[in-house]
Amino acid sequence: MDVASIAITAAVTLLAVVLGGWLTVWNQDRIWRREYARQWRDIRLSAYQEFLSAYREYLAFIQDPNSKITAVPHPRRPDELMPFFDANGRSYREKLESARTGVTLVSQEPETRDASFS
């Protein structure tokens, strides 16, 4: 064997190892990104479900004729009333606010955050 054929064989082998390593890294990165997107999708779905559940409970509470809700003028916004709830209703309001904050933290689109406050 001559030196040229040994050099070519070594260069081709080295190129194949580098190409294989690069393809492995690229594939692992793609898998990681897909898993990352799936995890965030699951987190967002959980937050949205919690918000909808809290919202439904809140609506059921405020539509109950036995609920004790009072309205007083808002301290900073004239012409706007601010609701106050009894001890039973306070937990519904707090759960809704907590779920709304969770949606705000994990939402991907600004429209989703805006819709949760309307």
Secondary structure, DSSP 8 states (H G I E B T S, - for coil): --HHHHHHHHHHHHHHHHHHHHHHHHHHHHHHHHHHHHHHHHHHHHHHHHHHHHHHHHHHHHHSTT--EEEEE-SSSTT-EEEEE-HHHHHHHHHHHHHHHHHHHH-SSHHHHHHHT-
